[in-house]
Amino acid sequence: MLRFAANLSLLFNEYPPLERFAAARKAGFSAVEIQFPYSLGLEAVADALTREQQQLILINIPAEGLSLALEWAHSLKIPRLNFLAGISPPGHDEHLVQHIMVSNLKRAAERCHAAGVELLIEAINTRDVPGFRLHHSRQVVDLIKQLDLPNTRLQYDLYHMQIMEGNLISTLELLKPHIGHIQIADVPGRHEPGSGEINFSNLFKAIEAMGYSGYISLEYIPSGPTRDGLEWLQPWITQDRTA
């Protein structure tokens, strides 16, 4: 059975941020993720999670904020943190920029490993974010292997990788041992499944057949009220679904 989580940075955006936890719970989500929750306040987020009986499964590490992210992970029992490689600054020496990224990544991996937190690295498409340093899944996996990073895996975002790579099912099968988390949105538009070109029915069947046991997070921009766009999910959260 596939497990789904709601990204509260994008979903239920018809509500103020701290009210999105309750909206997600009413829609059936017991697991949520937030890109950058820090401005909401740790205590306020902790209260919302307790009240709605939810788990916060993922947050991003802010720029220059590894210690802050680890503090949140420790306090809220967040199992994984996402490392964003960032954009190459114009006019800077490429070797220096790469050295800084590698140094930051090694430090993040070591500290997360010591804290018992899984580190994820995400590749992001360069159409939406020109100059993003890591933009193919193979880049991320090769970097993890090359640096021998402990407890570090690929965050595979289907939206970004459909734009950059295509061949989603074959890539997922190839990289399955290295994938720690999956995020989804359709292409183009980054809206809910069924709004674009990706065949999510085939994808979900393939992901389930692979034995993937992590979460699939809904990280898309709803084209209308979030609840109205969740009909696609019903067959996948019903035990007695048909093929």
Secondary structure, DSSP 8 states (H G I E B T S, - for coil): --EEEEETTTTTTTS-GGGHHHHHHHTT-SEEEES--GGG-HHHHHHHHHHHT-EEEEEE--TT-HHHHHHHHHHHT--EEEE---B--TTS-HHHHHHHHHHHHHHHHHHHHHHT-EEEEE---TTTSTTBS--SHHHHHHHHHHHT-TTEEEEEEHHHHHHHT--HHHHHHHHGGGEEEEEE--TTTT-STTSSS--HHHHHHHHHHTT--SEEEE----SS-GGGG-GGGGGGS-TT---
